[in-house]
Amino acid sequence: MQLYLPIADLPVNVFLVLAMGAAVGFVSGMFGIGGGFLMTPLLIFIGITPAVAVASVASHIAASSFSGAISYWRRRAIDPALASVLLCGGVTGTALGVWTFTQLRALGQLDLMIALSYVVLLTTVGSLMFSEGLRALMRTRHGAVPPRRTHNWIHGLPLKMRFKRSKIYLSVIPVVTVGIVIGFIGAVMGIGGGFILVPIMIYLLRVPTSTVIGTSMILTLVTMLFATMLHAVTNHLVDAVLALILMVGGVTGAQFGARAGQKIRGEQLRLLLGLLILSVGVRFAIELVIQPADLFTIRELGVTG
């Protein structure tokens, strides 16, 4: 069944897009992440321009994060103070990211920039997560004790603030910086950034796991909602029809993914997630080298030669 997407300006198979949304929703539910790093490349692979894919997936991520954020809020697993400081940087980074997105689009370099960003980011993060998950799995099998976490130079920075819910005393400088980076990346690449934000908060900022996921979802929700609004107003690239189909599939798949994730150990989840992220990055690199003209043709709306 074919359906015409008005903003993407091409017909798509509804069942294929629904299946993609369900598959990404399953992954999101299993790993507790937004899934934008997977959905945006999949949309590009089926012929949707990177600009439309990034803008439309932002709304899908915001909707997916909303239900998760409510659940964590009810369980008191969100640190309001930490989320507020993250949002100070996140909103700024999102605005800067949309501005950069618009400028690159005007120059005709947006498609190439998105492709290169995905290759670099996903292969790097995927490799790090895969290696860390593999080491954790080996330690578990051999009964080794995990290395003890110690404070680093970040905890010596000034302008410290006490985050009561997370029970940490930390400078606001790295928190705001992390928010800016995640907001910027999300606006330019169409990803929620949870797969980057959560490890940073756990391993660098030493935020306890009891509050880290819920707090990161608040940042993802607000920044992606803000990015959607800015993309719709400034670039007119948000395809509401596409976003709606993805939401339906995503919500369905997330329910099954959450159940599957509960049956797998933490180190196995990190290993699988790292392998998945790395695989997407490698696929992007292959497509960029072999078929650059077919994958990244400049046919964005509103651009004239």
C-alpha positions in Angstrom: 0.0 0.0 0.0 1.6 3.2 -1.2 1.2 6.6 0.6 2.4 9.9 -0.7 4.5 11.9 1.8 3.9 15.7 1.1 7.0 17.1 2.6 9.4 14.2 1.6 7.8 14.4 -1.9 7.7 10.7 -2.7 5.5 7.7 -2.2 6.4 5.1 0.4 5.0 1.7 1.4 3.0 2.2 4.6 3.7 -1.3 5.9 7.4 -0.9 5.3 7.5 2.4 7.3 5.3 0.8 10.0 7.7 -2.2 10.2 10.6 0.2 10.5 8.9 2.1 13.2 8.1 -1.1 15.1 11.7 -2.5 14.7 13.2 0.7 16.0 10.6 0.9 18.8 11.6 -2.6 19.8 15.3 -1.6 19.9 14.4 1.5 21.9 12.3 -0.4 24.4 15.0 -3.1 24.8 17.9 -0.7 25.3 16.1 2.3 26.8 17.2 4.8 24.1 15.5 7.0 21.7 16.4 5.1 18.5 16.9 8.2 16.3 20.5 7.0 15.5 18.8 4.0 13.8 15.6 5.5 12.4 17.2 8.4 10.5 19.7 6.2 8.5 16.9 3.7 7.7 14.7 6.5 6.3 17.7 7.8 4.2 18.3 4.3 2.9 14.7 4.1 1.5 15.1 7.3 -0.4 14.0 10.1 2.0 16.3 13.1 2.0 18.5 13.5 5.1 17.0 16.9 5.8 13.4 15.6 5.9 14.5 12.5 7.8 16.3 14.4 10.5 13.4 16.9 11.0 10.7 14.3 11.0 12.4 11.8 13.3 12.9 14.6 15.9 9.1 14.6 16.5 9.0 10.8 16.7 11.7 10.8 19.3 9.9 13.5 21.3 6.7 11.5 21.3 8.5 8.3 22.3 10.3 10.1 25.2 7.1 11.6 26.6 5.6 8.3 27.8 8.9 7.2 29.2 9.5 10.4 31.0 6.0 10.2 32.7 6.8 6.7 33.8 10.1 7.7 35.4 8.6 10.8 37.0 5.9 8.7 38.7 8.7 6.4 40.1 10.6 9.5 41.3 13.6 8.4 39.1 14.2 11.9 37.7 16.4 14.6 39.2 14.6 17.9 38.6 17.6 20.0 39.4 19.9 18.1 37.2 17.4 18.1 34.4 17.0 21.9 34.7 20.7 22.5 34.4 21.0 20.1 31.5 18.1 21.9 29.7 19.9 25.3 30.1 22.6 23.9 27.8 20.3 21.6 25.8 18.0 24.4 24.6 21.0 26.6 23.6 22.6 23.7 21.8 19.4 22.9 19.9 19.0 26.4 18.7 22.6 26.5 17.5 22.2 23.1 15.9 19.1 24.2 13.9 20.9 27.4 12.8 23.8 25.3 11.6 21.4 22.9 9.9 19.8 25.8 8.0 23.2 27.3 7.0 24.5 24.0 5.7 21.3 23.4 3.8 21.6 26.8 2.1 25.1 26.0 1.0 24.1 22.6 -0.3 26.4 20.7 2.1 23.8 19.4 4.5 23.5 15.8 3.1 27.3 15.3 3.1 27.6 16.7 6.6 24.9 14.4 8.0 26.5 11.4 6.4 30.0 12.1 7.7 28.7 12.9 11.2 26.9 9.6 11.3 29.9 7.7 10.2 32.3 9.3 12.7 29.9 9.4 15.6 28.4 5.9 15.3 31.6 4.1 14.5 33.4 5.8 17.5 30.6 5.4 20.0 29.8 1.9 18.8 33.4 0.7 19.0 33.7 2.1 22.6 30.4 0.6 23.8 31.1 -2.8 22.2 34.6 -3.0 23.7 33.3 -1.9 27.1 30.5 -4.4 27.0 32.8 -7.2 25.9 35.2 -6.5 28.8 32.3 -6.4 31.2 31.0 -9.7 29.9 34.5 -11.3 30.2 34.8 -10.0 33.8 31.5 -11.5 34.7 32.4 -14.9 33.2 35.7 -15.0 35.0 34.2 -13.7 38.3 36.5 -10.6 38.3 35.6 -7.6 40.4 34.6 -4.5 38.3 37.2 -1.6 38.7 36.2 0.9 41.4 35.0 4.2 40.1 37.0 7.2 41.3 36.5 10.9 41.0 38.1 12.7 38.1 39.2 16.2 37.3 35.6 17.1 36.4 34.6 16.9 40.1 37.2 19.6 40.9 35.7 22.3 38.7 34.1 25.4 40.4 30.5 26.5 40.5 29.4 23.4 42.2 25.7 22.6 42.9 24.1 19.9 45.1 21.7 17.6 43.2 19.7 16.1 46.0 17.8 13.4 44.1 21.0 12.0 42.6 23.0 12.6 45.8 26.0 14.2 44.0 27.8 17.5 44.4 29.0 18.6 41.0 30.0 21.7 39.0 27.3 23.0 36.6 30.0 23.7 33.9 30.3 20.1 32.6 26.5 19.6 33.0 25.7 22.6 30.8 28.4 21.7 28.3 27.0 18.2 28.0 23.5 19.7 27.4 24.8 21.9 24.7 26.6 19.1 22.9 23.6 16.7 23.1 21.2 19.5 21.9 23.4 20.4 19.0 23.9 16.8 17.8 20.2 16.1 18.1 19.2 19.1 16.0 21.7 18.4 13.3 21.6 14.6 13.1 18.0 13.8 14.3 19.0 11.7 17.3 17.9 12.0 20.9 21.5 11.4 22.0 20.5 9.0 24.9 23.1 6.4 23.8 25.8 9.1 24.3 24.3 11.0 27.2 23.7 8.1 29.5 27.3 6.7 29.4 28.7 10.3 29.9 26.5 10.9 32.9 27.3 7.5 34.4 31.0 7.3 33.8 32.1 10.9 33.7 29.6 12.8 35.9 29.1 9.8 38.2 25.3 10.2 38.2 23.7 7.1 39.8 21.9 4.8 37.4 18.7 5.2 39.5 18.1 8.7 38.1 20.2 8.8 34.9 17.8 7.3 32.4 14.8 9.3 33.5 16.7 12.5 33.7 18.2 12.0 30.2 14.7 11.4 28.9 13.6 14.8 30.1 16.5 16.4 28.1 15.6 14.3 25.1 11.9 15.2 25.3 12.4 19.0 25.5 15.3 19.3 23.1 13.6 17.2 20.4 10.3 19.0 20.8 12.1 22.3 20.5 14.0 21.0 17.5 10.8 19.9 15.8 9.3 23.4 16.3 12.3 25.2 15.0 12.7 22.8 12.0 9.0 23.3 11.1 9.1 27.1 11.4 12.5 27.8 9.8 13.0 25.0 7.3 9.4 23.5 6.8 10.8 20.0 6.7 8.8 18.1 9.3 6.6 15.5 7.4 3.7 15.0 9.8 2.4 12.0 7.9 5.7 10.2 8.1 6.1 11.1 11.8 2.6 9.8 12.6 3.3 6.4 10.9 6.6 6.1 12.7 4.9 6.9 16.0 2.3 4.1 15.6 4.9 1.5 14.8 7.3 2.8 17.4 4.8 2.6 20.3 3.9 -0.9 19.4 7.4 -2.2 19.1 8.6 -0.5 22.3 6.2 -2.6 24.4 7.7 -5.9 23.2 11.3 -4.5 23.3 10.9 -3.5 27.0 9.8 -7.1 27.9 12.7 -8.6 25.9 15.2 -6.2 27.6 14.3 -7.4 31.0 15.4 -10.9 30.2 19.0 -9.9 29.1 21.8 -9.0 31.5 23.2 -5.5 31.5 26.6 -6.3 30.0 25.0 -8.3 27.2 22.7 -5.3 26.5 25.7 -3.0 26.2 27.5 -5.4 24.0 24.5 -5.8 21.6 23.9 -2.0 21.6 27.5 -1.3 20.8 27.4 -3.8 18.0 24.2 -2.4 16.6 25.5 1.2 16.6 28.8 0.1 15.0 27.0 -1.8 12.3 24.9 1.2 11.3 28.0 3.4 11.2 29.9 0.9 9.0 26.8 0.6 6.7 26.7 4.4 6.4 30.5 4.5 5.5 30.0 1.8 2.9 27.1 3.6 1.2 29.0 6.9 1.3 32.0 5.4 -0.4 30.3 3.1 -3.0 27.1 5.0 -3.9 27.4 8.6 -2.8 25.4 9.9 -5.7 22.5 7.6 -5.2 22.3 7.9 -1.4 23.0 11.6 -1.0 21.5 13.4 -4.0 20.7 17.1 -3.3 17.0 17.3 -3.7 16.0 19.1 -0.5 12.9 21.2 -0.6 13.4 24.9 -1.3 16.9 24.6 -2.6 17.5 25.9 -6.1 20.6 25.6 -8.2 
